[in-house]
Amino acid sequence: MQWENLTSPEFAQAVRDTKTCVLALGVVERHGDHMPLGTDFLNGHALACLAAEREPAVVFPPFYFGQIYEARCFPGTITIKPTLLLELLQAVLDEIGRNGFEKIILCNAHGGNSYLLGFLTQCQLWEPKPYAVYYYQGLSPEGREKQKAILETEFHGHACEWETSLSLANHPQLVKMDQVPPGVTEPLRRAAHLKAGFSALSWYSNFPEHYVGDASYASREKGQALRELEVESLVQFIRAVKADEVIPALQREFHGRVQSIGD
């Protein structure tokens, strides 16, 4: 069920029936020259909606504010001040909770959100909330092996065979296969001397044009197979979250102990 498509009475009933909301988080950024700026949130929202059809849950409206500072040098990128972004995300979670949801699933649709969403999830320990947050991080190792078997190329990462195929399955009219650059784009390794380090420019140092791999191998058929893997994996996670009683109980126990310090 899509939040924005429900009437108010339908929404209230959906909350009572599912108690679970899925928030797919993407960004708006360059995806080579052949894919739309909204690739991440378009794919993320589509996968979440398909999964929620199989295991009932309410999917939050398309959301595209996230961590994508490394793409600020490209036209069309949308970024928000870091502190404001974190406040916005927490406010969205609180608003979902205010509407009666007891469980919120963060579904990451953009690799650059990984650290942000991990931190956001840990921030829920700061103060008691009437809801529990679960961070879905994608396919299991077994699922990734199945994914690998569908693809022909070895190197992936951004606007590649995998992501382009998925987009061809979800919104083929927005993909311009005639604009795919020739050959394989591999990392430039301009910061390779920092062997055990990480910098805000680590991604940019490797991929200054925001394109990785070889999208010329992409196809709609591969995308449909990849989509099925992604959707079924998310379905299983939603089902597990809805049945879970451990995390809410641990949350109450933890905050109870926090509040009892000094008594």
TAFEN-V453465 format. One record per residue. N is the residue number from 1. RES is the residue in one letter. PSI is psi in whole degrees, -180 to 180 (* if undefined). NEAR is the number of other C-alpha atoms within 10 Angstrom. Layout:
N;RES;PSI;NEAR + N;RES;PSI;NEAR
This chain:
1;M;132;22 + 2;Q;122;19 + 3;W;-51;18 + 4;E;-16;13 + 5;N;-10;10 + 6;L;147;14 + 7;T;167;10 + 8;S;-46;11 + 9;P;-39;8 + 10;E;-39;13 + 11;F;-47;18 + 12;A;-40;13 + 13;Q;-39;13 + 14;A;-38;20 + 15;V;-46;17 + 16;R;-38;13 + 17;D;-37;12 + 18;T;-34;16 + 19;K;10;20 + 20;T;132;28 + 21;C;138;30 + 22;V;123;27 + 23;L;105;24 + 24;A;127;28 + 25;L;116;26 + 26;G;-159;28 + 27;V;178;26 + 28;V;114;24 + 29;E;166;26 + 30;R;138;24 + 31;H;76;22 + 32;G;-153;19 + 33;D;-3;18 + 34;H;-4;19 + 35;M;154;22 + 36;P;155;20 + 37;L;-32;20 + 38;G;15;19 + 39;T;-49;26 + 40;D;-51;26 + 41;F;-29;22 + 42;L;-47;23 + 43;N;-43;24 + 44;G;-46;24 + 45;H;-40;26 + 46;A;-45;20 + 47;L;-41;23 + 48;A;-41;26 + 49;C;-41;23 + 50;L;-40;20 + 51;A;-40;25 + 52;A;-16;23 + 53;E;-31;14 + 54;R;-37;15 + 55;E;101;19 + 56;P;128;21 + 57;A;166;28 + 58;V;129;27 + 59;V;125;25 + 60;F;150;21 + 61;P;157;15 + 62;P;128;19 + 63;F;126;17 + 64;Y;28;22 + 65;F;120;19 + 66;G;-166;25 + 67;Q;110;26 + 68;I;38;19 + 69;Y;-29;17 + 70;E;-6;19 + 71;A;15;21 + 72;R;-16;13 + 73;C;0;13 + 74;F;141;13 + 75;P;138;10 + 76;G;-14;14 + 77;T;141;17 + 78;I;121;18 + 79;T;159;19 + 80;I;146;14 + 81;K;132;9 + 82;P;-48;13 + 83;T;-38;8 + 84;L;-38;10 + 85;L;-46;16 + 86;L;-40;20 + 87;E;-40;12 + 88;L;-47;15 + 89;L;-43;16 + 90;Q;-38;16 + 91;A;-38;12 + 92;V;-44;14 + 93;L;-44;23 + 94;D;-36;16 + 95;E;-37;12 + 96;I;-44;20 + 97;G;-39;20 + 98;R;-29;12 + 99;N;3;12 + 100;G;-3;17 + 101;F;136;22 + 102;E;-20;21 + 103;K;134;25 + 104;I;126;26 + 105;I;121;23 + 106;L;119;21 + 107;C;107;22 + 108;N;125;23 + 109;A;15;25 + 110;H;122;22 + 111;G;-35;15 + 112;G;-9;17 + 113;N;-7;18 + 114;S;-52;16 + 115;Y;-42;11 + 116;L;-49;15 + 117;L;-31;22 + 118;G;-44;14 + 119;F;-43;12 + 120;L;-42;18 + 121;T;-43;16 + 122;Q;-28;12 + 123;C;-16;12 + 124;Q;-11;16 + 125;L;-5;13 + 126;W;-40;9 + 127;E;155;9 + 128;P;141;15 + 129;K;153;17 + 130;P;11;14 + 131;Y;163;20 + 132;A;141;21 + 133;V;133;20 + 134;Y;129;17 + 135;Y;108;18 + 136;Y;124;19 + 137;Q;12;16 + 138;G;-163;16 + 139;L;149;17 + 140;S;168;11 + 141;P;-37;9 + 142;E;-40;9 + 143;G;-35;16 + 144;R;-32;15 + 145;E;-40;11 + 146;K;-39;15 + 147;Q;-46;18 + 148;K;-36;14 + 149;A;-24;10 + 150;I;-30;15 + 151;L;154;19 + 152;E;-27;13 + 153;T;158;18 + 154;E;-27;9 + 155;F;123;16 + 156;H;169;19 + 157;G;-41;16 + 158;H;122;21 + 159;A;28;28 + 160;C;-168;25 + 161;E;-43;26 + 162;W;-55;28 + 163;E;-36;22 + 164;T;-40;30 + 165;S;-45;28 + 166;L;-40;28 + 167;S;-35;28 + 168;L;-28;23 + 169;A;-37;20 + 170;N;-40;20 + 171;H;69;16 + 172;P;-28;16 + 173;Q;-14;9 + 174;L;-5;15 + 175;V;130;19 + 176;K;87;14 + 177;M;-24;18 + 178;D;-7;9 + 179;Q;4;13 + 180;V;128;20 + 181;P;151;15 + 182;P;149;9 + 183;G;-176;10 + 184;V;133;16 + 185;T;114;19 + 186;E;164;15 + 187;P;140;16 + 188;L;-20;13 + 189;R;42;14 + 190;R;-15;14 + 191;A;25;16 + 192;A;-20;13 + 193;H;-18;8 + 194;L;71;11 + 195;K;-35;7 + 196;A;23;6 + 197;G;170;9 + 198;F;137;10 + 199;S;158;10 + 200;A;-20;9 + 201;L;12;14 + 202;S;-46;16 + 203;W;-49;19 + 204;Y;-35;19 + 205;S;-28;17 + 206;N;-39;19 + 207;F;75;19 + 208;P;-13;16 + 209;E;8;16 + 210;H;44;20 + 211;Y;134;25 + 212;V;137;22 + 213;G;-147;21 + 214;D;100;26 + 215;A;-6;28 + 216;S;-18;19 + 217;Y;-1;17 + 218;A;149;23 + 219;S;159;20 + 220;R;-35;17 + 221;E;-44;14 + 222;K;-42;21 + 223;G;-39;23 + 224;Q;-39;17 + 225;A;-41;16 + 226;L;-40;23 + 227;R;-41;22 + 228;E;-41;15 + 229;L;-48;17 + 230;E;-45;23 + 231;V;-46;21 + 232;E;-37;18 + 233;S;-44;17 + 234;L;-37;25 + 235;V;-47;22 + 236;Q;-37;13 + 237;F;-45;20 + 238;I;-44;27 + 239;R;-43;16 + 240;A;-40;11 + 241;V;-44;20 + 242;K;-34;19 + 243;A;-13;9 + 244;D;131;12 + 245;E;-8;10 + 246;V;-51;9 + 247;I;-46;14 + 248;P;-39;17 + 249;A;-43;11 + 250;L;-36;11 + 251;Q;-46;18 + 252;R;-41;14 + 253;E;-47;11 + 254;F;-52;14 + 255;H;-30;15 + 256;G;-42;12 + 257;R;-38;10 + 258;V;-46;14 + 259;Q;-22;11 + 260;S;-10;9 + 261;I;129;7 + 262;G;-9;5 + 263;D;*;4
